[in-house]
Amino acid sequence: MKGNTAVEKGAGMGKEFAVMEENWKKIIDFGPRLMGSSASKACSSYLEEEMKRAAEEAVTEKFPVTAWENDGWKLEIEGEEAIPSCLFLESGASEGFEGTLEWLGKNRLWNMYSWDRYGIIDSHGNTVAYVTVRGNGEAIPQMLFTGGSLPHFLVGREDKERIKRAEERKARITGFAHTKRQESTGRNVIGTIGTDKPGKKVVICAHYDTVYDTAGAYDNASGAAVVLELGRRLKAMGTSCPVELLLTDGEEFDLTGARHRARICSPEDTAMVLCIDGVGRDRVLEVWSGPEPFERRVRGILKGVREDFSPVYHCPPPPGSDQEAFYAKGIPACMLTFNDQGILHSPKDIYEENKLHNMKVMVRIGTELLEGLGIITEKGEG
């Protein structure tokens, strides 16, 4: 890699990692930040103030959403202990149900996963609830794409045979799901840099919301803090084009905030999107990017980055993060993540030093990528 890079010019900003760490801790401290919740609202207010420090201008974009929450659930097989389970986001409610299991085929999520799906059928032949068996890990909250108003439970891979046996012996299944929906407000926090520059804008985004049972240190307080740090560096270094820093609400609810923002974007006014979604504990950097000409540029730049990581490339980018809302409109997109499936959507996703180390790595990778793409001018202060 050539000398006197933007990364080297920004090296004197190392003290700014203390600001990033503080931002990260503060976001985590808000706890679970479910779309439309009071915690999400409080967090967005904090992020707007921090965005004012990171960008030239900052605003909160508000939009109507139907917020969903739950107040407990249970899924049991007659004569056995309760099955460890989670409710899908957007699951329906029931004060109580009982029936037997019937395999219904597959539940498809994000065009990425296909998991066994069962109905719970009552004595009159009516479906009263659903159960999906996660094929790649323990039970965690996930977005529900099947629609409807009935309870839908997700159980882990370790209970796959237990569910299968219960179906075969027609065991009685009982449970309840206390959920509700109400009209609320979603909040995207938006900062701008280089508004006086010519050309199409570049969007750098991360979501700050979570599912209901985690403070989301990895998914995605880390990404939000990294975007703020990238903003501070870009503001100091200078950019060749307008840059929008976007912290979204409702990513866990089918990318609600990103889809709302992307409605005003097109390939005619937006050059590309860089999404940071999850800075976990490992060294494998997943790179979701496309279309192919853009992916080739990204791959070429990352080959020269001076950091210790192993890249895994996916083209076209899978749909499971905020870049999808823009990529679906024909805008080139790249999502970066140090994926960490072992703690995804889990109470285990808490502050850990090795995540912070990878966040610093992610900032340096992101800065070199933006430099290689010609977005950083290298004329700012060192």
Summary of the structure (lengths in Angstrom):
residues: 382
radius of gyration: 21.9
end to end distance: 18.7
largest distance: 74.1
contacts: 1396
relative contact order: 0.17
helix: 30%
strand: 33%
